[in-house]
Amino acid sequence: MPLHDYSLPDSRPQARTPLTERQLLHSVVEMARLLFGAAAASIFLVDGDTGELVFEAVSGQGDAHLPGTRFPSGTGIAGWVAMSGQPVHVDDLSSSTVFARDSAASTGYVPNSLMAAPLIREADCLGVLEVLDPCTAPRGELTDLDVLGLLAVQATIGLEILIRARDRAEGTAMAEEHALLVDRIRKAMSTASPATVTLAVSLLAAAEEVLVGQR
């Protein structure tokens, strides 16, 4: 089955780049925005050198200009989630003492509510998945924050696979770690819901394109 086209917004057909971390993350935020009927969804990654929060993928409001934008570490709710490693759902941002309204205004969109979940890899927070002005709807046994957390886990798995694939291309020997990763994914998928498995498979298909697509 051919890989879906997850090219970034405004990319020219004749200048498409190979699948990258940002393209994979864009597929996740697009799904998050559509799933929650939200005004926007985004993923920040934490810059390992500066600690800054960097917009890496955006769907909806701001998708044309926000990727690459940086904020100081600890900024707003995304910064709090990155530092604490805890998810959060704020229904009324007007009463939040953590929400950075000025920073939000600088992006061109100030939400009334948001959800955010960390992207955790081992003991480190790689970034934050954030959804702005989500619509609430029944989701079976899972809360909205549970669903967002599952999306964050899938994004983290995708990132880890890409990171390891890049290390492999650079000649780094990580055979044992690869085996542990595959085993964790196998165990998680055996107990996950059908919707979560579908998302995981789509991310694994993207990772497969990175690993073998250059043959």
Buried (B, 14 or more C-beta within 10 A) or exposed (E): EEEEEBBBEEEEEEEEEEBBBBBBBBBBBBBBBEBBEBBBBBBBBBEEEEEBBBBBBBBBBBBEEBBEBEBEBBBBBBBBBBBEBEBBBBEEBEEBEBBBEEBBEEBEBBBEBBBBBBBBBEEEBBBBBBBBBBEEEEEEEBEBBEBBBBBBBBBBBBBBBBBBBEBBEEEEEBEEEBEEBEEEBEEBEEEBEEBBBEBBEBBBEBBEBBBEEEE
